[in-house]
Amino acid sequence: MCKYNIDEKIIIPQDKRANINAKILYLITNNLVDKTGFTAADIFNSYTGDGGLHGLEMKDFKNFHEYGKAKKEIEQGQFFTPHKICKFIVDCIKPTNKDIIYDLTCGMGNFFNYLPVETNIYGADIDIKAVKIAKYLYPSANIEHEDIRTYKPPVKADIIFGNPPFNLEWAISGIKFSSQMYFCKKAAEILKPAGLMSIIVPDSFLSDGFFNKSDIEQINNDFNFITQFNLPSNSFKNIGVSDFKTKLLILQKKSQYITDKGYQTAKETINSDSEHIYNTYIQPILSEKERLGGKLYFEGKNEEYIDKDFMFKVNKYLFDIKRHPKLSSKYGKCESFLQEYLTQKQPEKMLYSEWEKIKIKTGDVIKYYKKVLSSADRVYKNEKHIVKTNHSFYIKDYSEAETHEHIADINTSVLNESYIDEFIKLISRKSKEYKQQSLKFDDMAADPVIKRFLKDWSVYSKSEKDTKKLTDTQATDTNKLLQKRYGVLQYSMGAGKTLCGLAMAQYQLLNTNIKNVFVVGTAIAINNTWDVVLDDYDIDYKRINGLSDIAEIQEKQILIITLDIVIKLQKWLKNFIKSKSQKIMLIFDESDAISNPFSKRTKAMLSVFRKCRYKYLTTGTMTRNNICEAAPQLELLYHHFTTF
């Protein structure tokens, strides 16, 4: 299994390497690869990196030591692992599609070509040129331009492959390390308990129990020894190193549940294929790791601060994801998200209030796992379509890659009348509504259809034994309000707010597709005005006092409810309105009751009625003391998310 095939016909002469490398980087940097007929597979087989291209000559230096030092500074120990060696090493370990895999000095990512799930791959390299190649070849992998000494891995690893720079001397916090020894130290910090490290090192590395005593003690402190054996001495011949002895060292991160096995300087004689290595050395420890799965998972974690109910759900969801044949490839990503949650830390200079907003919470983890589980029966198609969300248009990729592309915000498209073929009707309708809503009332003429309805409209008062009609002024104002989806009617007491509101309600019930009209107000407005008037006019209405009343609502009824009941029943009212696809008209009497943005009334009204199809506010005075008091009412009216 590999992404790119090894092409043995492609042989890059030593004197051509630098020129070919430069051309490949130029094509990638300028997005010209597709235009030249050059393929990613060609890049995979042709780019060879800086190893052996130092361009220095021994005669220009006083001695070999200075020559070697200058050469190392230029090359940074960069010799890409040959493709066949990478494949052999990966085949020895046989990673699964659930494993999180790292290469901390990944170069152009030669190991990545043979790994099962690209999104589970993490890598870093100090050479920006190599990183550009790696990101182009493996776009879904998590590759960073970072020095291994400063790289901060986001998640713990199951397996680490590596071919670190050889024999560089690094001083870390005043302590000197060889580059390959530091790689082992870093790997020990990243690996999960019982995780595996497979690393290519010089044959001389840890070969002498006396001279390498301190390094071997460090290895024994962090790892169990699995095996080591020589690789062919001409492995790096293609990049100018004809004879250099290297070996493969395989170690396992220590665990309290696994018997310690100390480092052995002796090397195995390996004359067989990778299958023999896997069956002899790797498969037994993987079986033991599987058996100890639960214990290893929690090892090293401080469970005192972890919600047990949360971890129970996490383990249940991870188990379901891991065993499902369609989801098992996503297990590594799911586990990495959990690790990210468990290891996240507040940045030093960030305020706690800001950290609370951005940090991953337990609910985010559960939501993520549920989303993964719900995708089990999803059918992927090699198709892309333009779709809309609540706020934007984007190109949705229905393939497993799911590379979505944002096109435009709906608001921007409406304001600029930028039409998208698939949504011409939607944008046209919203543009028309926006223009109508933006008209000044003084510039509006009466709509003849509405005018005829209001002229004929009347109600009969049983108590006064009289027919009530709108005055000319009331009819004119009501006509203009009904031409818009949102509006405010500011009349003083006794000027006819209730009669105008009732006329608007009955017009919308008869002439639009709304299901119900909600009349919301203070207890005084509902008890002393609307309840009395609707009963007196013999109009079909229902008062909402409790949860049982919501279940008895009939379509096309006028529903009256006090602000206190809205607070009490906001969850169920919101669900009811959502079940009606927001085809609801709101009349909010005495809307200045939500002048305080932090009050329970304001929050409940915004939560329940923000998305209603039609909204009309009626009040004697929209603001009492300060213009800011209008902000919550305008937010409710125009469905605008204002930050107070």
N, C-alpha and C positions, 0 to 999 in steps of 0.2 A: 504494500500500500504506500503510494507516494504521490505527491502533487505534480512533480516534474520528473520526467525520465532522464536518466543519465545517458548522454550521447557520447559514446567513446570515440566517435569520428572527429569530434571537436578537440583538437590539440593546439594549445596556445604556446607558440615559441616564446622563450624567455625574453628575447629582445622586442617582442610585440606586445607584451603584457601591459605595460604602462599606457601605451597608445590606445589599446582596446578598452582598458578600464576607463580612461578619460572620455572616450566616445560614448560608452554606456551611461556614464554619469550625466553627460550632456543631454542625452536623449530623455532620461528620466526626469532630470531637473526641469526641462522645458516641455514636458508632456508630448514628446515627439515619437515615442516608441511605436504606437499604432500606425503612424503615418509612414514609417520606414519599412514596414513588413517584418521588422525584428520582433520576436516574441519573448514572452517572459521565460519560456524554456531556454531560449538562446542566451538570455542574460544569466540564468541559473548555471549554464554550462560554460560561460565565457568570462565572467567576472572573477578575478583571482586575488584582488586585494593588494596591500602594500608589501606583504612579506617577501623578502628577497629583492626588493626594488630600492634599496638604500642608495645605490649609485656611488658608494664610497670605495676607495682603494687603499690597501694596507700601506702602500708606499708613502701615502700622504700623512701618516701618523708616526709618532715616535716609537710606539710599541703596540703590541696586539691588544693590550688592555684598553688603551685609549680608542683604538679602532672599534673594538667590541662595544664600548660604552656609547660611542657616537652612533653606531649601527642600531643599537637597541632603542635609543631616543627617537630615531626616525621611524623605525618599524613598529615600536610599541609592542614587540613580541607577537605581531599579528601574522599568523600563518593559518589560513582557513583549513579546517579539517576536510580532507578529500571526501567526496560524495560517497564513495564505496565504503570508506571507514565509518562514516556517519550511519549509513544504512546497517552495517554490521553491528555497530554498538546498540542502535535502537532495537534491532532484532534480538539482541541478547537480553534486553530488558522487557520487551513487549508491553509498552504502555497501553492502557485501556482508554476508552473515550471518556472516562470519568476523572482521569488524572490531571492535576494542575502541574504543568511542567515548565521549568526554567532553564535558561542558559544565560549565565551572568556576564559572559563575554562572548556574545552570540555572533559577532562579525556580521556576515551577510545572511546568517540563519541557516547554515547547512544542515544542522540537526532537525530543524523545523519541517523540512521536506518530508520526513518519514513519520511524523507524529499524527495521531488520529483526528484530533479536533483542534482546528486553528485558533479558535477563540479561547482555548485553555492554555495557550502558549504565552509565556512572559520572557522577555529578553532585554538586555541592555548592552551597549557597547560605547566606548569612548570615541570611536572613529565615526564622524558624521557621514562620511561617504558610504561606509559599510551599512550604516543604519538606513540610509536612503534606499539602498538595494534591498535590504531585508523588508522594509515596509512596502516596497513595490511588489516583491514576490509573495509576501504573506500579509495582505492588507488587514485581515481580521485579527491578527495576532497583536499582543500588547507589547510593543517594542519601544524602548526609550533611548534617547541619546544621552547616556549617563556613564560616568566612570563607576566601575564596580565598587570603589571605595566610598562613593557618596550616594549610590543608588539605594532607594528605600522601597523594597518590594511591597506591593499593596496587599498580597495574600500569602498564605503559607503554601509550600510546595509538597507534592507527592514524590516527584522525581526531579533531579537536577542532572543535566548533561553539561559537559564543559570541556573546552580545550583552552585553558587560560594561557596568557603570555608566560613564557618560560624564563625563569631565573632573573626576573627584574627584582630589584630591592626596594621595598616600600616601607616607609616609616609611618605607622598609624598610632597616634597618641603617644609618640615617643618610643614605641616598640617596633623593631625592625622585623619584617616578614619577607619571605620570598613570595613572588606573585602567585605561585601555585598553592603555597601554604595559606595565603590570605583567602584564596578562592575557597579552600576547604573550611576556613573559619566562618566566612560569610554564608556558605551553604548550610553549616550547622545551625545558624540562626534562623534560616528560612525554612528548612525542612520540617515537616510534621514528624512526630515520633514514629519511628520505623520507616521513614521515607528513605529513598535510595539516591545515592550520588554515583554517577559514572563519569570519571574524569580522565582525560589524557594528560599524562605528565612525562617529564624526562625519565629515562630508565634509572637515573641516579637518585631520583627523589625518594627519600625515606629508605634508602637501600642499605644503610649502615646503622646497626642498632646502637653503636657507640657515639659516632659523630652526629647522628640525627636524633639523639635520645630525647631532647626536649620537644621536638616536633612530633615524634611518635607518641610521647605522653599526651600531647594535646589532641592528637587524633584519637587515641584510646579514651580520652575524656569525653569526646563528642560522638564517636562512631563505633560500630561493630564492624570488624573486618569480614568481607565476603570472599573476595578473590582479587588477584592481579596477575596479568600476563603480558608478555611483549607483543607489540604490534610490529608489522614488517618495517625494517629499518629504512626502506625507500618510500615510506608512505607519503612524504612531502616532496617527492621528486619533481612533481609538476610545477612547483613554485620555487625551484632552484635549490632545494636542499636534498642532495642525492643520497646522503647516508647519515641518519641521525636516529639513535635508538630511543624509542618511546615505549610506554606501557599503558595499559588500561587498568585503572584502579577502581574497584567497585566497593563502596562502603554503605553501611546502613546507619541512619541516625539512631542513637541509643534510646531505649525505652525501659521503664521500670518493669515492664511485663515481659521483656525478652532477655534471655540469658546473654551476658556479655561475652564477646569473643574478641580477644586482643589482636593487634596488628602483627602480621607475620612478614618478615622481610623476604622470605623465599617466594619465588614466582611459580605459578602453575605452568606446565607445558601444554599449550593449547594447539592441537593439530586438527581439531574438528571444527564443525560449523557452529553458527550462533544457536541453533536448536539444542545442541548438546550443552552449551553454557547455560542457556535458560533452564533446561530441565534439571541440570546438576546443581546449580548455585542459586538461581533466582526463583524458580517456581516454589520451592519449599518455603522460602521466607515470605513470599506473597501469600501462600496458603495460611501461614501462621498469622500474618497481618490481617487477613480477612476474618479469621477466627476471633481475633482480639479487637475487631473493629470498634465496638462501643467503648471499650476501655481506652484505646488509643486516642479516640476522638476527644475525650474529655481530659486526657493527660496534659498537664501543664496549664490548664485553664483554671482560673479561680472561680469555682461554681458558686461561691458565697454571694456574689453580686449578680448572678444570672437568674432570672425569673424561671422557676421550674416548670410552670405551665407553658411558658413560651418555648422552652427547650423541648418539652414533650411534643408540642406541635411541630417544631422544627424537625425533630428526629422522625416523626411520622411522615411529614411531607417529603423529606430527603429520602426516606426509605421507599416511598411510592415512586419518586422520580427515578431513583437508581434502578429499581426493578423493572420499570416500564421500557419495553424495547424501543419505543419511539422517543423517549425522553432521556434515556440513560446518557446520551452524548451531552446533555445540558447539565448533568449532575455536577461536573467540575465548576461550571460557572455559578451554579446555585450555592455550592459550598464556599466559593471565593467571596460571594456577596455576604454570606454569614461571617466569614473571617474578617471582612472589611468592617462589618458592624461591630464585631467583638474587639477589634484592635484600634478603632478610630479614637483619635485624641483631639482635644480642643487646641487649635493653634495658639501659641503664646500671646500674640498681640490681638487676638480676636475677643470681642466682648462675649460674655456668656449668653446674652440675649440673642446675639447673631448666631452663635454656635447652635443654640436650640433650634433655630430655624432651618439650618442646613444639615445637621447631623442625621445619620440614618437611625430610624427608630424601629422598635420591635414590630410595629404595624407595617412598616415598609418591607421588612423581611417576609412576613407572612403574606402580604399582598403580592410580592414578587413570586413566591412559591406557588400561590394559587393561580397566578397568571400562567406560569409554566405548565402546571397540571391541566389547566383548561385548554391548553394548546395540543393536547395529546391526539385529539381526533381531527385536528385541523388538516385540511387538504391543501398542500402547497402547489402553486401553479407558476409557471414561468411567464408571468404576466405583470404588467404595471398599468394602473388606472389612476386618474385624477379623482380624488375624493375630498370631502370637506369635513372639518371638525366644527366645534362650536364657534371657533374664532378664525380659522384659516383654511386654505386650500393646499393640498400637497399631493405628490405622486406617491402612491402606495405600492410597494413591491410585495407581490403575493408569493414570491419564492421564499425559501427557507432563510435566505440572506437578510430579508426584510430591511433593505437599504432605502428608507423613505427620504423624500426630498421635498422641502418646503418650497411652495411657489409664491404665495402672497397671503396677506391678511385679508379677511373678508371686508373689514372696515375700509382698508385702503382701496380695495377693488371697487367698493360702492362709491366712495368719495371721488375717485378718479374715473369712474365708469370704465374700468379696465375689465373687459369681458373675457371670460374663459369659456371655450366652446361648450363644455359639458354642463355649465351652470349659467348660461345666458339668461334664462328665465328668472332664476333666483336673484342674480345681480340686478337685472332690470326691475324686478319687483321691489327689491330693497332700495334701489336708487330712487324709484318713484316715491316710496314711502318716506325716504329721507328728505327729499325735496318738499313733499307735502308737510312733513313735520316741521321743517325749517321756515315755512311761510309765516310771516307776521299776521296776526289776527286782523289788523287794520287793512291788510292788502288782500284778504280773502273775501270772495263773494259767496252768497248762500247757494248751497247745492239744491237744485230743484226737486230731486227725489226726497231728500231729507226734509226740505221745506214743506212739501205736500203732506208727508207723514206727520210732522209736528203741528201742522195746521188742523189736521183731522184728529189729532191725539187729545184725549181727555180722560179724566178719572172721576168717579162719582163718590162723594163723601156721604157715608150713611149717617154720620152724626149731624152734619150740617144740612143734609138733604139738598146738596148743591153739586153741580158739575164744575170740576176744576180744569182750567186750560192754561197754557203758557201765555204770558204777555208777549208783546212784540219784541221787547228787549230780551226776555228769557229765551224766546224761540230763536232769535238771531244768534245769541251766544251759544246756545245748545247746538245749533246747526253747524257752527264753525268747529266746536269741540268734537262733534261726531265725524268730522272729515279727517281727524287725526286719531292715531292710536293712543296717544298720551296727551293729557292736558290737565290744567288746574283751573278750577272755577272759584274765584275769590269774591264771594258776596257777603255783605254784612248780614247780621241776624234779621230774619223776616223777609229777606229779599228773594227767597225761593230756591235755595240750594237743593232741598230735598225733592221738590217737584221737578227741577231740571234733571237731577240724578235719576229719578224714576223714569222720566221720558227717555233718557239715554239708555237705561237698562232694557226697557221694553223694545226700543228700536233695534238694539244689538241682538237681543234674543230672537227677534222676528227676521232679521235680515242678514245675519252672519252665522257662522258655524260654531259659535261659542255654546258651551254646554250649560254653564250656570253663571250667575252674577253673585259675587260676594260683596256685601255691604259691611264694612268694618268701621268701627268708631269707638269712642269712649263709652263708658256705661251710661252716661247721661244721654248721649246722642242716640244710642240704640234703644234704651228703655223708654225715654220720654218722647222720642221723635219717630224713628223708623218702625219700631214694633207697633206703636199706636197708629201711625199713618197707614201702613200696609194692611193692617186689620180693618181700619176704617174704609179703605178704598177697595176692600175685598179682592186683594191681589194674592196669587199663590206664592207663599213664601214659607221658609222654615228657619227657625232660630236654632243655632248651634250652641248647646250648653255642655255637651259631653261627648264621649267617644261613640256612644250608641247612636247619637243623632247623625254622625257622619255616615254610618252604614245605611241610614234611611233616606238619604238624599235622592231626590228624583231629578231627572234631566229637565232643564229649562226652568228650574225653580230659582227664585231669588233667596239667597242665604244671608242672614244677618248674624253678626257675631261681635262680641266686645273684644277689646285689645287684651284684656286679662285672659280670656279663653284662648285667644290666638297663642299667647305665651304657653299656656298649659297644654294645648293640643298641636303645637307646631309640627311635630314629627308626622302625625297622622294627616294633618291638613296638607302638608307638603307632598306626602305620598298620594293623597286623593287628587290633587291638582296635576301631579305628574301622570297619574293614570288617565287623566282627561287630555293628555298631550298639551297642557298649558292653555287649552282653549277655554279660558276663564276671563271674565271681565271683573275688575276690581273698582269699587267706589269706596274711597277712603274718606269718610266724613271726619271733620276736625283733624286734618292731617298734621297740623302743627303740634299734635300730641307726641310726635317723634322728633322733636327739635334737638333732643340730646342724643348724639350718636352712640353713646356708651350704655344707654338704657336697655333693659330687657325688651321693652316694647319695640324699640327701633330694630334690634337684632332679630326679633321674631318676625316682624313685618318683612324685613329684607330677605330672611331665610325662606319664608313661605310664598311671598307674592312677587318676588323680583322678576320672574320670567313670564308673568301672565300676558296674554295676548293684548288685552286692552286695559289701560289703567287711567283712572280719572280721580283727582284729588279735589275735595271741596273743603273750603275753610273760610272763616271770617278774616283771618290775618295769617299769612304764611310765616311771617316773622314777628316776634313780639318785641325783642330788644336788640337783636344783632342779626345781620344778614347771614351769618354762618348757620343760623338755625334752619335755613332753607336747604342746607346741603344734604341731610338724610332724606328729605322728601324728594329732592331732585335725583338722588341715587336710586331710590325706589322707582321713581317715574321712568327714568331712562336706562335702568339696568346697567348702571355704571359703577365699577368697583372703585370707590373713592377711599383713599387712606387718610384717616383722621389722626 
